Every structure is written in C-alpha cells, then in structure tokens.
Amino acid sequence: MDFNNITKGKCVPLGIIMIVIFYLVGGTTSTIYPFILLTTMMAGYIKGNNTVSESAVTGLIISVIGTLITVIINVALIYVSYGGQYASYMIAQTLPCTLLIGLIVGAVGGVLGYYIRGEMKLE
C-alpha cells in the first residue's frame, strides 16, 4: 500500500469538500454520518482499481478530515449561539465519539465502494 497512490488525484480533496457541503446544505443540526458514508463510498468506487486496504484508508482520511472540519463549524456556531462554556463542553463530550464513529463509517464506506465497483465490472 503506497500512501502517495492513496492521495494521488483529486479524490481526497473532493471528498472532503463534499462532506462539508453536504453538512452545510443538509442543515447543521442533522447527523453527518450518512454524508460520510455516501462520500467515502464514492471515493472507494473511484479507488476501486487498487486494493481494498487503499480504498479503506482513502475513506478513513476523507472521513477524519471532513469530520474535523464539520466539528469545528459546529463548535463555532455553538460558541456564537450559547457561549464558550457550552462549546467547551461540546468539544469534550462529543468530539471523541464523533471521530470514532466517523472513522468506522468512513472505512466501511471505502470498502463498500471498492466492492460495488468490483460487482459492476466496468473495466
């Protein structure tokens, strides 16, 4: 597995931008996990001519960076709306769980995209 091959192309930046746009358009009160799953399935589909592990790692990278950006947006909105103490509480209580679930959903999405491409036989 070559890390340069994983980050080569526009798949990772495009996936991160898609997660952030889906999050903002879908409403910041909605959950981010379906957007992460959809985006990482797309990335796994694009990287499907490589190995399963490269598709999973691509999904992990996209989900971690996209989740961090959406958490920063969410905390900024909470800080403006409710104040610093509630924002610090949100960081301490929700950030670890959000990142962990985002990692799992991203890896699963990358692997699903890999196998969807394999089933379509578009070579």
N, C-alpha and C positions, 0 to 999 in steps of 0.2 A: 504494500500500500504506500503510495507516494503522495505526500502532502501537497506537493506542487501540482500534481494531477487533480487533486480534490478541489483546490482553489483556482484552478485554471478556468478561464472563461468568465462569463457574466452570471453564472448560476447562483453563486452565493450572494453577491450584492443585490441581484434581482429578487431573490427570496426574502432577504431582509427588508427591502423596500416594500414588497408585497405584504408582509406581516404587519408592518407599521401602517400602511394604507388601509388594509382590511380592518385593523383595530380602530383607526380613526373614523372610517366611514361606517363601520358597524356599530359605533357607539362605544364610548369608553367604559360604559357600565357592563357591557357584555363580556363573556368569557373569551379568552384569546386562544384556547386550545383547539377548537375546530379550524381556526385560521392557520395555526401552526401545522396541523395535520394536513390540510389541503396543500399548503405551500411546500412542505417537505415531501409530500407525495409527488408533486410536480418536479422537485429537484431530484428525487430518486429516479423518476422516469427519465429525466434528461441525462443523468449519470448512469443509466441502466446498462450501457455497453461495457462498463467497468465491473468491478467485483461488488458483492453485497456489502462488504465492510466499507468500501469507499462511499457507497450510497448512504449507509447509516451514518458515517462520520460527517458527510455533507449535511445531512438532516440535523445532526447534533450542532454543528457550527451555526447553521441558519437559525435554529430554534434558540440557542443560547443568546446570540447577539440580538435577535428580534425580541425575545422576551425581556432582556435587559433594557432595551430602548422603550418598550411599552411600559415597563415598570417605572422607569424614570419619568415618562409622560404622566402616568397615573399619580405618582407621588407629587409631582409638580402641581397637578390640578388639585390634589387633596391639600397641599400646603397653602395654595392660594385660597381655597374654599374654607378650610377648617382650622388652619394654623399649624405651627411647627410640631407641637406635641403629638397631635394625631398622626401627622406624617411620619414622625419617627416611630410611632407605634406600628404603623402600616409596614414600614421597612423591616422592623424586627420580626413581626409576626407572619407576614405574607411572602416576603422575598424568598426564603429558603424553600418553602413549599411550592411556590410558583416556578422557581427554577428547576426543581426536581421533576415536577410533573411535565414541564416544558421539555426537559431532556428526554424523558421517556417517550412522550408523544412525537418529538422530532425524530428520534431513532426509528420508531415504529413506522412513521410516515415515509422515511427514506427507504426502508426495507420494502414496504408495500409498493412504493413507486417502482423499485427495481423489479419486483415480481410481476407487476402489471405490464411493464414493458416486455418482460420475458414471455408473457402469455399472448401478447398481441402479435409477436413475430413480425416486426416491421423492418427487418434487415434486408 
